[in-house]
């Protein structure tokens, strides 16, 4: 037996060359040098008898750290120009970033995302920007390079919200011109200041452009060269296209003869006549032609305008409108045009009162998000009013939520302070109903506005958290499920094999929402919260105006 230095706990030369797993009576562990003694032995013959050959000792002289393989950063870049004429600038940005990323041995090329001819004041129409964020959420990118803050976003709220969203996932955004890294200690402070400057610069440029456009309008100079159907711009003025001009005259002739816009469109489509850009002529096409004063040779300037929120709106008296006569050759006389307008008004009045019992809100309900109109939609017994813009263009164009007709009727009763619903009184006293996320505004004929809080009952289409909840672990959407004993829970949409997020009971979600919004939190969540991320420990409410509220899970 080979013994340790203190008591004999050590190696057995007959049975094993491994250290015996026991301590001595004095509870002293053999010395470190002892454990590095090397026993040399060999098997003498086939009988299996081990013969002791001796002991050699080796001591550690140096510990050297071996190099580990560094994981490459997956790096992408984002580029944007706001006008098509700067295509060469966009191509230069794409080429520069492609070369920069691929030359760095510590980086892995993850692509260059580029938007051309799109403003940075909103993310609504920036398809490449949205694709970049989607790839970041999917875990495909570790670092994003951008030329400057103004190329990334000219809206402070959009810029900070996106940067914070990526920062939570460990993704850095590096702005080259300003030399800012979003993950640095002072990165967000500098980013907030410079993003505000970029937004103010955009606002100033917009004000100058609007001033110039309105100045031209006041002088009778049209802005742009977009011609109405029946005309083409030749570089100096609008010229009549003979074939299309005949169709415009035929539409007015038929309408003055008593035909409806629907019947005229159906007749023309039956003859294979196409409208603007080779599309079939529809009822809306006919109505647009009948209401366009340009066919009298008079141009109406500033019919639309861009609001402070960068939303295009029809001018209903907010700004001056200019009429310029004799700009180009007319297709219709002013007398015929005026007669057509009288017919339109008369038919609209008759149509509006055709069945007020079935459609009491027709033409009255407007969207508080985009300013568009609401229309009635039915699915079996379920009746609701929803924004037309959202229905046509999706949630990126308008983030409003539909409202149940029964809720709308209940709000009318509350405003009128009556138990019964009176359609005649509604139309006599109310000029407009505006639907917001958290309230309903009734614009009365006398100029007053009455506000009613929206009701959320937990029924279909009314859950305030719908399409807002995401998993903090993997970035996927969370779904509302029914768990044991009918309990409603929110869980990650990914399989449990890919994501083990702890399920969140909806009762906790509602408690978290009420803790920072108070009573009536449902409408405030819809109106003010952009996104909700849940982890095993916290629920994080990301606000639309920036900032977030954190709630500790139970």
C-alpha positions as CSV (number, residue, x, y, z in Angstrom):
1,X,0.0,0.0,0.0
2,X,1.2,3.5,-0.9
3,X,0.4,5.9,1.9
4,X,-0.3,9.6,2.1
5,X,1.9,11.8,4.1
6,X,-0.2,11.9,7.2
7,X,-2.1,8.6,7.9
8,X,-2.0,6.1,5.1
9,X,-5.1,7.1,3.1
10,X,-3.9,6.6,-0.4
11,X,-3.5,4.0,-3.2
12,X,-3.7,0.2,-3.0
13,X,-1.0,-1.3,-5.2
14,X,-2.7,-4.7,-5.4
15,X,-6.3,-3.8,-6.4
16,X,-6.2,-0.3,-7.9
17,X,-4.1,2.6,-8.9
18,X,-7.0,5.0,-8.2
19,X,-7.1,7.0,-4.9
20,X,-9.2,5.4,-2.2
21,X,-12.3,7.5,-1.6
22,X,-12.0,7.9,2.2
23,X,-10.4,10.2,4.7
24,X,-8.1,9.3,7.5
25,X,-9.0,9.1,11.1
26,X,-7.6,12.6,11.6
27,X,-9.9,13.8,8.8
28,X,-6.9,15.2,6.9
29,X,-7.0,15.1,3.1
30,X,-3.7,13.9,1.5
31,X,-1.5,16.7,0.1
32,X,-2.0,18.1,-3.5
33,X,1.4,16.8,-4.6
34,X,0.4,13.3,-3.6
35,X,-2.6,13.2,-6.0
36,X,-0.2,13.9,-8.9
37,X,2.0,11.0,-8.2
38,X,2.0,8.6,-11.2
39,X,2.1,4.9,-10.5
40,X,3.8,2.9,-13.2
41,X,2.8,-0.8,-13.5
42,X,2.4,-3.6,-16.0
43,X,0.7,-7.0,-16.2
44,X,3.3,-9.7,-16.0
45,X,1.4,-12.6,-17.6
46,X,-2.1,-13.8,-18.5
47,X,-2.9,-14.7,-14.8
48,X,-3.8,-11.1,-14.2
49,X,-1.3,-10.5,-11.4
50,X,-0.2,-6.9,-11.2
51,X,3.5,-6.3,-10.3
52,X,4.6,-3.1,-8.7
53,X,7.2,-1.2,-10.7
54,X,7.6,2.0,-8.8
55,X,6.4,5.6,-8.4
56,X,7.3,8.7,-10.3
57,X,6.2,12.2,-9.2
58,X,5.1,15.1,-11.4
59,X,4.3,18.7,-10.1
60,X,2.3,21.4,-11.9
61,X,4.7,24.0,-13.2
62,X,2.4,26.3,-15.2
63,X,-1.3,26.7,-16.0
64,X,-2.0,28.0,-19.5
65,X,-5.5,29.1,-20.7
66,X,-6.4,27.7,-24.1
67,X,-8.2,29.9,-26.7
68,X,-11.9,29.3,-27.1
69,X,-13.7,29.8,-30.4
70,X,-15.4,33.2,-30.4
71,X,-19.0,33.2,-31.8
72,X,-19.4,35.7,-34.7
73,X,-21.9,38.5,-34.3
74,X,-24.7,38.4,-36.9
75,X,-24.7,41.9,-38.2
76,X,-27.3,43.6,-40.4
77,X,-27.7,47.2,-41.7
78,X,-30.6,49.5,-42.4
79,X,-30.7,52.2,-45.1
80,X,-33.4,54.6,-46.2
81,X,-33.9,57.5,-48.6
82,X,-37.1,59.6,-48.6
83,X,-37.3,60.4,-52.3
84,X,-36.9,58.2,-55.4
85,X,-34.4,60.6,-57.0
86,X,-31.8,59.6,-54.3
87,X,-31.6,56.0,-55.6
88,X,-27.9,56.4,-56.2
89,X,-27.5,57.3,-52.5
90,X,-29.4,54.2,-51.4
91,X,-27.3,52.0,-53.6
92,X,-24.1,53.5,-52.1
93,X,-25.3,52.8,-48.6
94,X,-26.1,49.2,-49.4
95,X,-22.7,48.7,-51.1
96,X,-20.9,50.4,-48.2
97,X,-22.5,48.3,-45.4
98,X,-22.3,45.0,-47.4
99,X,-18.5,45.6,-47.7
100,X,-18.1,46.8,-44.2
101,X,-19.8,43.8,-42.6
102,X,-18.1,41.2,-44.8
103,X,-14.6,42.6,-44.2
104,X,-14.8,42.2,-40.4
105,X,-13.7,38.7,-39.5
106,X,-15.7,38.9,-36.2
107,X,-19.0,39.5,-38.0
108,X,-21.3,37.3,-39.9
109,X,-23.2,39.1,-42.8
110,X,-27.0,39.1,-42.0
111,X,-28.1,41.3,-44.8
112,X,-28.9,45.0,-45.7
113,X,-32.5,46.2,-45.4
114,X,-33.3,49.2,-47.5
115,X,-36.5,51.3,-48.0
116,X,-36.6,53.6,-51.0
117,X,-38.8,56.7,-51.4
118,X,-40.5,56.4,-48.0
119,X,-40.6,59.0,-45.3
120,X,-39.2,58.2,-41.9
121,X,-41.9,60.0,-39.9
122,X,-43.8,56.7,-39.6
123,X,-43.1,53.0,-39.8
124,X,-46.5,52.2,-41.4
125,X,-45.2,51.8,-45.0
126,X,-41.6,50.8,-44.5
127,X,-41.7,47.2,-45.4
128,X,-38.0,46.6,-45.2
129,X,-37.9,48.2,-41.7
130,X,-40.7,45.9,-40.6
131,X,-38.8,42.9,-42.0
132,X,-35.7,43.9,-40.1
133,X,-37.6,44.1,-36.8
134,X,-39.3,40.7,-37.5
135,X,-35.9,39.1,-38.2
136,X,-34.5,40.6,-35.0
137,X,-37.5,39.2,-33.0
138,X,-36.8,35.8,-34.6
139,X,-33.3,35.8,-33.2
140,X,-31.5,36.1,-36.6
141,X,-29.6,39.4,-35.8
142,X,-27.2,40.5,-33.0
143,X,-26.3,44.0,-34.2
144,X,-27.9,46.6,-36.4
145,X,-25.9,49.3,-38.2
146,X,-27.5,52.6,-39.3
147,X,-26.0,55.6,-40.9
148,X,-27.8,58.1,-38.7
149,X,-30.8,58.5,-36.4
150,X,-32.8,60.3,-39.1
151,X,-32.4,57.3,-41.4
152,X,-33.7,55.0,-38.7
153,X,-36.8,57.1,-37.7
154,X,-37.8,60.8,-37.6
155,X,-40.4,60.2,-34.9
156,X,-38.9,60.2,-31.4
157,X,-41.5,57.8,-30.0
158,X,-41.0,55.3,-32.9
159,X,-37.2,55.5,-32.5
160,X,-37.1,55.0,-28.8
161,X,-39.8,52.3,-28.8
162,X,-37.9,50.2,-31.5
163,X,-34.5,50.6,-29.9
164,X,-35.9,49.6,-26.4
165,X,-37.6,46.6,-27.9
166,X,-34.4,45.4,-29.5
167,X,-32.4,46.2,-26.4
168,X,-34.6,43.9,-24.3
169,X,-33.6,41.1,-26.7
170,X,-29.9,41.9,-26.4
171,X,-29.7,43.4,-29.9
172,X,-27.6,46.6,-30.2
173,X,-28.3,49.4,-32.7
174,X,-25.2,51.4,-33.7
175,X,-25.7,54.9,-35.2
176,X,-22.5,55.8,-37.1
177,X,-22.8,59.5,-37.6
178,X,-23.7,60.2,-34.0
179,X,-21.4,57.5,-32.7
180,X,-24.1,56.1,-30.4
181,X,-24.5,52.5,-29.3
182,X,-27.9,51.8,-27.9
183,X,-26.5,49.3,-25.3
184,X,-24.1,51.8,-23.8
185,X,-24.8,53.5,-20.4
186,X,-25.4,56.9,-21.9
187,X,-26.7,55.6,-25.2
188,X,-30.5,56.1,-24.5
189,X,-30.0,59.6,-23.1
190,X,-28.1,60.8,-26.2
191,X,-30.5,58.9,-28.5
192,X,-33.5,60.7,-26.9
193,X,-31.9,64.1,-27.4
194,X,-30.8,63.5,-31.0
195,X,-34.0,61.8,-32.0
196,X,-35.9,64.8,-30.8
197,X,-33.7,67.0,-32.9
198,X,-34.3,64.8,-36.0
199,X,-38.1,65.0,-35.4
200,X,-38.0,68.8,-35.1
201,X,-35.9,69.0,-38.2
202,X,-38.5,66.9,-40.1
203,X,-41.3,69.1,-38.7
204,X,-39.5,72.2,-39.9
205,X,-38.9,70.8,-43.3
206,X,-42.5,69.8,-43.5
207,X,-43.7,73.3,-42.5
208,X,-41.5,74.9,-45.2
209,X,-42.8,72.5,-47.8
210,X,-46.4,73.1,-46.8
211,X,-45.9,76.8,-46.8
212,X,-44.5,76.6,-50.4
213,X,-47.4,74.5,-51.6
214,X,-50.0,76.7,-50.0
215,X,-48.3,79.8,-51.5
216,X,-48.6,78.2,-55.0
217,X,-52.2,77.3,-54.4
218,X,-52.9,80.9,-53.4
219,X,-51.4,82.0,-56.7
220,X,-53.4,79.5,-58.7
221,X,-50.5,77.2,-59.5
222,X,-51.3,73.4,-59.2
223,X,-49.1,71.2,-57.1
224,X,-47.9,68.2,-59.2
225,X,-49.2,66.9,-62.5
226,X,-51.6,64.1,-61.6
227,X,-54.4,64.3,-64.1
228,X,-58.0,63.2,-63.6
229,X,-59.4,60.4,-65.8
230,X,-59.9,61.9,-69.3
231,X,-56.8,64.1,-69.2
232,X,-53.0,63.7,-69.5
233,X,-50.3,66.0,-68.5
234,X,-48.1,67.1,-71.4
235,X,-45.5,68.9,-69.4
236,X,-47.3,72.3,-69.5
237,X,-51.0,71.6,-69.0
238,X,-53.7,68.9,-69.0
239,X,-54.8,67.7,-72.4
240,X,-58.0,65.8,-73.2
241,X,-57.6,62.1,-74.2
242,X,-60.4,61.8,-76.8
243,X,-61.5,58.2,-76.0
244,X,-61.6,58.8,-72.2
245,X,-63.2,62.2,-72.7
246,X,-66.2,60.6,-74.5
247,X,-66.7,58.2,-71.6
248,X,-66.7,61.1,-69.1
249,X,-69.4,62.9,-71.2
250,X,-71.4,59.7,-71.5
251,X,-71.4,59.2,-67.7
252,X,-72.7,62.8,-67.1
253,X,-75.3,62.4,-69.9
254,X,-76.7,59.1,-68.5
255,X,-76.7,60.4,-64.9
256,X,-78.6,63.5,-65.9
257,X,-81.1,61.3,-67.8
258,X,-81.9,59.5,-64.5
259,X,-79.6,56.5,-64.4
260,X,-77.9,55.5,-61.2
261,X,-74.1,55.4,-60.7
262,X,-74.3,51.6,-60.2
263,X,-76.3,51.1,-63.4
264,X,-73.9,53.3,-65.4
265,X,-70.9,51.4,-64.1
266,X,-72.5,48.1,-64.9
267,X,-73.4,49.2,-68.5
268,X,-69.9,50.5,-69.2
269,X,-68.2,47.4,-67.7
270,X,-70.5,45.3,-69.9
271,X,-69.1,47.0,-73.0
272,X,-65.5,46.3,-71.8
273,X,-64.7,50.0,-71.1
274,X,-61.8,50.4,-68.7
275,X,-61.2,53.2,-66.2
276,X,-58.0,54.7,-64.8
277,X,-54.9,52.6,-65.2
278,X,-56.8,50.0,-67.2
279,X,-59.0,48.9,-64.3
280,X,-62.7,48.2,-64.7
281,X,-65.1,51.1,-64.1
282,X,-66.9,50.6,-60.9
283,X,-69.7,52.4,-59.0
284,X,-67.1,54.4,-57.0
285,X,-65.3,55.4,-60.2
286,X,-68.5,56.9,-61.6
287,X,-69.2,58.7,-58.3
288,X,-65.7,60.2,-58.3
289,X,-66.1,61.5,-61.8
290,X,-69.5,63.0,-61.1
291,X,-68.2,64.9,-58.1
292,X,-64.9,66.1,-59.6
293,X,-65.2,69.8,-60.5
294,X,-62.1,69.5,-62.7
295,X,-64.2,68.4,-65.6
296,X,-65.6,71.9,-65.9
297,X,-62.1,73.3,-66.5
298,X,-61.9,74.5,-62.9
299,X,-59.2,73.1,-60.6
300,X,-59.9,72.8,-56.9
301,X,-56.6,73.3,-54.9
302,X,-56.0,72.1,-51.4
303,X,-58.9,69.6,-51.2
304,X,-56.7,67.5,-48.9
305,X,-54.0,68.3,-46.4
306,X,-51.5,66.5,-44.1
307,X,-52.2,66.9,-40.4
308,X,-49.6,67.3,-37.6
309,X,-49.8,63.6,-37.0
310,X,-48.8,63.0,-40.7
311,X,-52.3,61.8,-41.6
312,X,-53.8,62.8,-44.9
313,X,-57.3,64.3,-44.3
314,X,-59.9,65.9,-46.5
315,X,-60.2,69.6,-46.2
316,X,-63.6,70.3,-44.6
317,X,-63.0,74.0,-43.9
318,X,-59.9,73.7,-41.7
319,X,-57.8,75.4,-44.4
320,X,-58.6,77.7,-47.4
321,X,-59.6,75.9,-50.7
322,X,-58.8,77.6,-54.0
323,X,-60.7,77.4,-57.2
324,X,-58.8,78.3,-60.4
325,X,-60.9,78.7,-63.6
326,X,-59.7,78.2,-67.2
327,X,-56.8,76.0,-66.4
328,X,-57.6,73.5,-69.2
329,X,-60.3,72.7,-71.6
330,X,-63.6,71.5,-70.0
331,X,-65.4,68.3,-70.8
332,X,-68.7,69.2,-69.0
333,X,-70.5,72.6,-68.7
334,X,-70.8,74.1,-65.3
335,X,-74.6,74.0,-65.6
336,X,-74.6,70.2,-66.2
337,X,-72.1,69.7,-63.3
338,X,-74.3,71.7,-60.9
339,X,-77.4,69.7,-62.0
340,X,-75.5,66.5,-61.3
341,X,-74.6,67.7,-57.8
342,X,-78.2,68.5,-57.0
343,X,-79.3,65.0,-58.1
344,X,-76.5,63.5,-55.9
345,X,-77.6,65.4,-52.9
346,X,-81.3,64.6,-53.4
347,X,-80.6,60.9,-53.9
348,X,-78.3,60.8,-50.8
349,X,-81.0,62.3,-48.7
350,X,-83.5,59.8,-49.9
351,X,-81.1,56.9,-49.4
352,X,-80.1,58.0,-45.9
353,X,-83.6,57.8,-44.7
354,X,-84.7,54.7,-46.6
355,X,-84.6,52.5,-43.5
356,X,-83.4,54.3,-40.4
357,X,-84.5,51.5,-38.1
358,X,-82.1,49.0,-39.6
359,X,-79.2,51.4,-40.1
360,X,-79.6,54.2,-37.4
361,X,-75.8,55.0,-37.4
362,X,-75.2,55.2,-41.1
363,X,-72.7,57.9,-42.0
364,X,-72.4,59.0,-38.4
365,X,-69.7,56.8,-36.9
366,X,-66.1,57.8,-37.4
367,X,-62.7,56.4,-36.4
368,X,-60.9,58.2,-33.6
369,X,-57.6,56.7,-34.8
370,X,-57.4,57.5,-38.5
371,X,-60.5,59.7,-39.1
372,X,-62.1,57.3,-41.5
373,X,-65.7,56.0,-41.5
374,X,-67.1,53.0,-39.7
375,X,-69.3,50.5,-41.4
376,X,-71.6,47.8,-40.1
377,X,-70.6,44.2,-40.5
378,X,-72.5,41.1,-39.5
379,X,-71.4,37.5,-38.8
380,X,-74.5,35.5,-37.9
381,X,-76.1,37.1,-34.8
382,X,-72.9,39.1,-34.1
383,X,-73.1,42.7,-35.3
384,X,-70.3,45.2,-35.1
385,X,-69.1,48.5,-36.5
386,X,-65.5,48.6,-37.7
387,X,-63.1,51.1,-39.4
388,X,-63.1,50.9,-43.2
389,X,-59.4,51.8,-43.4
390,X,-58.5,48.9,-41.2
391,X,-60.7,46.5,-43.1
392,X,-59.0,47.6,-46.4
393,X,-55.4,48.1,-45.4
394,X,-55.0,46.2,-42.2
395,X,-53.8,47.1,-38.7
396,X,-50.7,48.9,-39.9
397,X,-52.8,51.6,-41.4
398,X,-55.2,51.9,-38.5
399,X,-55.0,50.4,-35.0
400,X,-58.6,50.9,-34.0
401,X,-60.8,48.2,-32.6
402,X,-64.4,47.4,-33.7
403,X,-67.4,48.1,-31.4
404,X,-70.4,45.9,-30.9
405,X,-73.7,47.4,-32.0
406,X,-75.3,46.7,-28.7
407,X,-72.6,48.6,-26.9
408,X,-73.1,51.5,-29.3
409,X,-76.9,51.5,-28.6
410,X,-76.2,51.4,-24.9
411,X,-73.9,54.4,-25.2
412,X,-76.6,56.3,-27.1
413,X,-79.2,55.6,-24.4
414,X,-76.7,56.9,-21.8
415,X,-76.1,60.1,-23.7
416,X,-79.8,60.7,-24.4
417,X,-80.6,59.7,-20.8
418,X,-83.4,57.5,-22.0
419,X,-84.3,53.8,-21.7
420,X,-85.5,53.5,-25.3
421,X,-83.5,54.0,-28.4
422,X,-84.9,56.8,-30.5
423,X,-83.4,57.0,-34.0
424,X,-85.1,60.3,-34.9
425,X,-83.8,62.0,-31.7
426,X,-80.3,60.6,-32.3
427,X,-80.1,62.2,-35.8
428,X,-81.7,65.4,-34.6
429,X,-79.3,65.9,-31.7
430,X,-76.0,64.1,-32.7
431,X,-74.0,65.1,-35.7
432,X,-71.1,62.7,-35.3
433,X,-70.0,59.7,-33.2
434,X,-66.2,59.1,-32.9
435,X,-65.0,55.7,-31.6
436,X,-61.7,55.7,-29.6
437,X,-60.0,52.8,-27.9
438,X,-61.2,53.8,-24.4
439,X,-64.2,56.0,-25.1
440,X,-67.0,57.1,-27.4
441,X,-67.3,60.8,-28.3
442,X,-70.8,62.1,-29.2
443,X,-70.5,65.4,-31.1
444,X,-73.8,67.2,-30.5
445,X,-75.4,69.6,-32.9
446,X,-75.1,72.4,-30.3
447,X,-71.3,72.1,-30.4
448,X,-70.9,70.1,-27.1
449,X,-69.1,66.8,-26.9
450,X,-70.2,64.0,-24.5
451,X,-67.8,61.3,-23.7
452,X,-68.8,57.7,-22.7
453,X,-66.3,55.1,-21.5
454,X,-66.2,52.0,-23.6
455,X,-67.4,48.7,-22.0
456,X,-65.4,45.5,-22.1
457,X,-67.3,42.4,-21.1
458,X,-64.7,39.7,-22.0
459,X,-66.9,38.5,-24.9
460,X,-65.8,37.9,-28.5
461,X,-63.7,40.7,-29.9
462,X,-63.6,42.8,-26.7
463,X,-60.6,41.4,-24.8
464,X,-58.2,44.4,-24.3
465,X,-55.1,42.3,-24.5
466,X,-55.8,40.7,-27.9
467,X,-52.8,40.9,-30.4
468,X,-50.7,42.8,-27.8
469,X,-49.1,39.9,-25.7
470,X,-45.6,38.5,-26.6
471,X,-43.2,36.1,-25.0
472,X,-40.1,37.7,-23.5
473,X,-38.1,34.5,-23.9
474,X,-38.5,33.8,-27.6
475,X,-40.3,36.8,-29.0
476,X,-43.3,34.8,-30.3
477,X,-46.9,35.9,-29.8
478,X,-48.8,34.6,-26.8
479,X,-52.2,33.0,-27.1
480,X,-55.2,33.0,-24.8
481,X,-56.1,29.4,-23.8
482,X,-58.5,27.7,-21.5
483,X,-56.6,25.6,-18.9
484,X,-57.8,23.4,-16.1
485,X,-61.2,24.1,-14.6
486,X,-61.9,26.7,-17.2
487,X,-59.1,29.1,-16.1
488,X,-58.1,31.5,-18.8
489,X,-54.3,31.7,-19.3
490,X,-51.8,33.3,-21.6
491,X,-49.0,31.1,-22.9
492,X,-46.4,31.2,-25.6
493,X,-47.6,30.0,-29.1
494,X,-44.4,28.0,-29.5
495,X,-44.4,24.3,-28.5
496,X,-43.2,23.5,-25.0
497,X,-40.2,21.7,-26.5
498,X,-39.0,25.1,-27.8
499,X,-40.2,27.5,-25.2
500,X,-41.0,26.8,-21.5
501,X,-42.5,30.2,-20.6
502,X,-44.6,29.9,-17.4
503,X,-48.3,30.3,-18.1
504,X,-49.8,33.6,-16.9
505,X,-53.4,33.4,-15.6
506,X,-55.5,36.1,-17.1
507,X,-56.6,37.1,-13.6
508,X,-52.9,38.1,-12.9
509,X,-52.8,40.0,-16.3
510,X,-55.9,42.0,-15.3
511,X,-54.4,42.6,-11.8
512,X,-51.2,43.9,-13.4
513,X,-53.2,46.2,-15.8
514,X,-55.3,47.6,-13.0
515,X,-52.3,48.3,-10.8
516,X,-51.0,51.1,-13.1
517,X,-54.2,52.1,-15.0
518,X,-56.8,51.9,-12.2
519,X,-60.4,51.1,-12.7
520,X,-61.6,51.0,-16.3
521,X,-58.1,49.8,-17.4
522,X,-59.5,47.9,-20.4
523,X,-59.9,51.0,-22.6
524,X,-56.6,52.5,-21.4
525,X,-54.8,49.3,-22.4
526,X,-56.3,49.4,-25.9
527,X,-55.6,53.2,-26.3
528,X,-52.2,53.6,-24.6
529,X,-50.3,50.2,-24.6
530,X,-48.4,49.2,-27.7
531,X,-47.1,45.8,-26.5
532,X,-47.1,43.5,-23.5
533,X,-44.2,41.1,-22.9
534,X,-44.4,38.4,-20.2
535,X,-41.6,36.4,-18.7
536,X,-41.4,33.9,-15.9
537,X,-41.0,36.7,-13.3
538,X,-42.5,39.9,-14.8
539,X,-45.2,41.5,-17.0
540,X,-43.9,44.5,-19.0
541,X,-46.4,47.0,-20.5
542,X,-44.8,49.0,-23.3
543,X,-46.5,52.4,-23.7
544,X,-47.1,54.0,-27.1
545,X,-45.7,57.3,-26.1
546,X,-42.5,55.6,-24.8
547,X,-41.6,54.1,-21.4
548,X,-42.8,51.0,-19.8
549,X,-44.4,49.7,-16.6
550,X,-43.1,46.5,-14.9
551,X,-45.2,44.3,-12.7
552,X,-43.8,41.5,-10.6
553,X,-45.5,38.1,-11.2
554,X,-46.9,36.2,-8.2
